[in-house]
Amino acid sequence: MEVLFMMSIFDVAYGVLGLFGKMNIPEKFKGHEWTKDYMKELGIANILLGTSWLILYFAFKQYDPGFAITFLLIILLALPSFFLVIHIERKYNKLLKKD
């Protein structure tokens, strides 16, 4: 469970960096007028992922429900962030094709 804690802390920290525009992004997205917005939206997705996993870590810190349930909950809690990233990528790939 400590790995989950470290991953969630990393995701939240990286998301905060994204909010400030300090995220590492692919070269094709750099140098556009919407690049800062792209990084901010990816930062929000990372914060969403990290906070949900952090809540899961604290919920199961004292009680270990087993590998299967923990694995299932990790995947389920990652889905909102996953779908948000898919939406963000589609949106900015369309903008990239426009430019």
C-alpha positions in Angstrom: 0.0 0.0 0.0 3.0 2.3 0.4 3.5 2.2 -3.3 0.0 3.5 -3.8 0.8 6.3 -1.4 4.0 7.3 -3.2 2.2 7.1 -6.6 -0.6 9.4 -5.4 1.8 11.9 -3.9 3.7 12.0 -7.2 0.5 12.4 -9.2 -0.7 15.3 -7.1 2.7 17.0 -7.1 3.0 16.6 -10.9 -0.6 17.8 -11.3 0.2 21.0 -9.3 3.3 21.5 -11.6 0.9 21.2 -14.5 -1.3 23.9 -13.1 1.7 26.2 -13.1 2.7 25.2 -16.6 5.8 23.2 -15.7 4.7 19.8 -17.1 6.7 17.8 -19.6 4.5 17.5 -22.7 5.2 16.2 -26.2 7.0 18.5 -28.6 4.0 18.7 -31.0 1.9 20.5 -28.3 4.6 23.1 -27.4 4.7 26.6 -28.7 0.9 27.1 -29.3 -1.3 29.7 -27.8 -3.3 26.9 -26.0 -0.3 25.1 -24.6 -0.7 26.5 -21.1 -4.4 25.4 -21.1 -3.4 21.9 -22.2 -0.9 21.6 -19.3 -3.5 22.9 -16.8 -6.1 20.4 -17.9 -3.6 17.5 -17.7 -2.6 18.8 -14.3 -6.2 18.6 -13.2 -6.4 15.0 -14.5 -3.3 14.1 -12.5 -4.6 15.7 -9.4 -7.9 13.8 -9.8 -6.0 10.6 -10.1 -3.7 11.3 -7.2 -6.3 12.4 -4.7 -8.6 9.4 -5.4 -5.7 7.1 -4.8 -4.6 9.0 -1.7 -8.2 8.6 -0.3 -8.1 4.9 -1.1 -4.7 4.6 0.7 -6.0 6.2 3.8 -9.2 4.2 3.7 -7.3 0.9 3.6 -4.4 1.9 5.8 -5.6 0.0 8.8 -7.7 -2.6 7.0 -6.4 -4.7 4.1 -9.3 -6.0 2.0 -7.0 -8.2 -0.1 -5.2 -7.9 -3.4 -8.2 -8.5 -5.8 -10.4 -5.8 -4.2 -7.6 -3.3 -3.9 -6.6 -3.9 -7.5 -10.2 -3.5 -8.6 -10.6 -0.2 -6.6 -7.4 1.2 -8.0 -8.6 0.6 -11.5 -12.1 1.9 -10.9 -10.7 5.1 -9.3 -8.4 5.7 -12.2 -11.2 5.6 -14.8 -12.5 9.2 -14.4 -9.0 10.5 -14.9 -8.4 8.1 -17.8 -11.5 9.3 -19.6 -10.7 13.0 -18.8 -7.2 12.5 -20.4 -8.8 10.9 -23.5 -11.2 13.9 -23.8 -8.3 16.4 -23.4 -6.1 14.6 -26.0 -8.9 14.5 -28.5 -9.7 18.2 -27.9 -6.1 19.3 -28.4 -5.3 17.0 -31.3 -8.2 18.7 -33.1 -6.7 22.1 -32.3 -3.3 20.8 -33.4 -4.8 19.8 -36.8 -6.4 23.2 -37.1 -3.1 25.0 -36.7 
